[in-house]
Amino acid sequence: MENIIFDQIRRDISENDVVLYMKGTAVFPQCGFSAAIVQILSQLGVAFKDINVLDDATIRQGIKDFTNWPTIPQLYVKGEFIGGCDIIREMYDSGELQQLLADKGIQSAAA
């Protein structure tokens, strides 16, 4: 089962430049941490694929196992795990997130 889930995760993060595994959706986040990352990405004008882990318990646990990271949300850029809410918030505040997105060729309205 794990291989099927890991394959699905690999496919999602390879087919989309920016992926956010979150509780809820970009339109309707269902936790404050997920909402915070959605807000940051929206402020930067970055398009992203949102994956609602509340829809599928196997994905919810699978993404934690995939990264060996215990919390959700989890942000991926160009297939690379960037971090959870606290890390993304700190990166955004310091400008590091904007630089990472630019370095990876991610288009944003803030660029």
Secondary structure as the mmCIF struct_conf table of DSSP 4:
data_model
#
loop_
_struct_conf.conf_type_id
_struct_conf.id
_struct_conf.beg_label_comp_id
_struct_conf.beg_label_asym_id
_struct_conf.beg_label_seq_id
_struct_conf.end_label_comp_id
_struct_conf.end_label_asym_id
_struct_conf.end_label_seq_id
HELX_RH_AL_P HELX_RH_AL_P1 GLU A 2 GLU A 15
BEND BEND1 ASP A 17 ASP A 17
STRN STRN1 VAL A 18 MET A 22
BEND BEND2 LYS A 23 LYS A 23
STRN STRN2 GLY A 24 GLY A 24
BEND BEND3 ALA A 26 PHE A 28
STRN STRN3 PRO A 29 PRO A 29
BEND BEND4 GLN A 30 CYS A 31
HELX_RH_AL_P HELX_RH_AL_P2 GLY A 32 LEU A 44
TURN_TY1_P TURN_TY1_P1 GLY A 45 GLY A 45
STRN STRN4 LYS A 49 ASN A 52
HELX_RH_3T_P HELX_RH_3T_P1 VAL A 53 ASP A 55
HELX_RH_AL_P HELX_RH_AL_P3 ALA A 57 THR A 67
TURN_TY1_P TURN_TY1_P2 ASN A 68 ASN A 68
BEND BEND5 THR A 71 ILE A 72
STRN STRN5 GLN A 74 VAL A 77
TURN_TY1_P TURN_TY1_P3 LYS A 78 GLY A 79
STRN STRN6 GLU A 80 GLY A 83
HELX_RH_AL_P HELX_RH_AL_P4 CYS A 85 SER A 94
TURN_TY1_P TURN_TY1_P4 GLY A 95 GLY A 95
HELX_RH_AL_P HELX_RH_AL_P5 GLU A 96 ASP A 103
TURN_TY1_P TURN_TY1_P5 LYS A 104 GLY A 105
TURN_TY1_P TURN_TY1_P6 ALA A 109 ALA A 110
#
